[in-house]
Amino acid sequence: MDIAIPIITLVVGLLGGFFIGVYYLRRQMTTMQNDPEMLQKVAKQMGYNLNGKQMQRAQQMMKNQNPGRSPGAGKGQNRKGK
């Protein structure tokens, strides 16, 4: 019993931290979609300098992307072999 309580506490803490992190990240992504200055700042931190057209395309891609789905998921599924 002396070992079980710390292990249970650790697992609950890890799960709680994970879900809080996911919530925070989703909120930040939603904020970034609506704020072009924030998107520009993130792009500059990654080494990209976006012009106006690229910025609009990036915002559109973020708005159209389904949550929980990677950008390349499902590509090529409907293709038939030659």
WOVEN-V796113 format. One record per helix or strand of 3 or more residues. SS is the DSSP state (~ for helix, > for strand). FROM is the first residue (numbers start at 1). TO is the last residue. If there is no record, write none. Layout:
ss=SS from=FROM to=TO
ss=SS from=FROM to=TO
This chain:
ss=~ from=2 to=34
ss=~ from=36 to=45
ss=~ from=52 to=64
